[in-house]
Amino acid sequence: QDVAYALRDYAGNVDADPQQLEQAQGRLAELERLHRKYGPDLLEHLHKVRRELDSIGLTETKKDELQIRLAALKKEYAEAASLLSGKRRAASKSLESAVERELK
């Protein structure tokens, strides 16, 4: 709660651009909401959540590997989609010719 008051006091004395001020006020509101929800156990809850995240095992290296794999899959998808579009265009021309022949 002291931190919230200190931040509010600091925000009132700082000449910041409106976007930074809005960000700071949003963060302050979120901190106050968390404080109401968890009370004095807020820091313990933070540590608990961090331990849970650590136990998931998604290290920065693994995250980077997954992002690289995702980029490769997106590229592969785009290539396959382009190939499929080309085949559809070719097939539509054949279909168009066949329909025209049937209509004559």
Secondary structure as GFF3:
##gff-version 3
##sequence-region A 1 104
A	DSSP	alpha_helix	2	13	.	.	.	ID=ss1
A	DSSP	alpha_helix	18	38	.	.	.	ID=ss2
A	DSSP	three_ten_helix	39	41	.	.	.	ID=ss3
A	DSSP	alpha_helix	42	56	.	.	.	ID=ss4
A	DSSP	alpha_helix	60	103	.	.	.	ID=ss5
###
